[in-house]
Amino acid sequence: MSFLSELCNVNDIIFVQEHWLQPSQLHLLNNMNDNFVFYGKSSMDRNVCSGLLKSRPFGAVGVLWRKELAL
């Protein structure tokens, strides 16, 4: 999270891959920086709904972009 915060200081658009967040945790990236908007998808939707998670989490994607770019 600290690395993403640093990236927000020097970039307008950031693509995030393999973030391992569950659907209920995606708000963490949405609240990363007040100047950024986030849209992402967790690839663990089905696994979370089916019960306990087994083994290591697996990837998903997301995009952060500056609010001033969102029209």
Backbone hydrogen bonds, N-H to C=O, Kabsch-Sander energy under -0.5 kcal/mol:
donor,donor_aa,acceptor,acceptor_aa,energy
5,S,1,M,-2.1
6,E,2,S,-2.0
7,L,3,F,-2.3
8,C,4,L,-1.8
9,N,5,S,-0.8
9,N,6,E,-0.9
10,V,6,E,-0.6
10,V,7,L,-1.0
11,N,7,L,-1.2
14,I,64,L,-3.1
16,V,62,G,-3.3
18,E,60,A,-2.0
19,H,60,A,-0.7
25,Q,22,Q,-2.2
26,L,22,Q,-0.5
26,L,23,P,-1.0
28,L,25,Q,-2.0
29,L,26,L,-1.0
30,N,26,L,-1.3
31,N,27,H,-1.7
32,M,29,L,-1.2
36,F,33,N,-1.9
37,V,65,W,-3.1
39,Y,63,V,-2.2
41,K,61,V,-2.6
45,D,42,S,-0.7
48,V,44,M,-2.5
49,C,45,D,-1.7
50,S,46,R,-1.5
51,G,48,V,-0.9
61,V,41,K,-1.2
62,G,16,V,-2.1
63,V,39,Y,-2.8
64,L,14,I,-3.0
65,W,37,V,-2.2
66,R,12,D,-2.0
67,K,35,N,-3.0
69,L,66,R,-1.8
70,A,66,R,-0.6
70,A,67,K,-1.1
71,L,69,L,-0.8
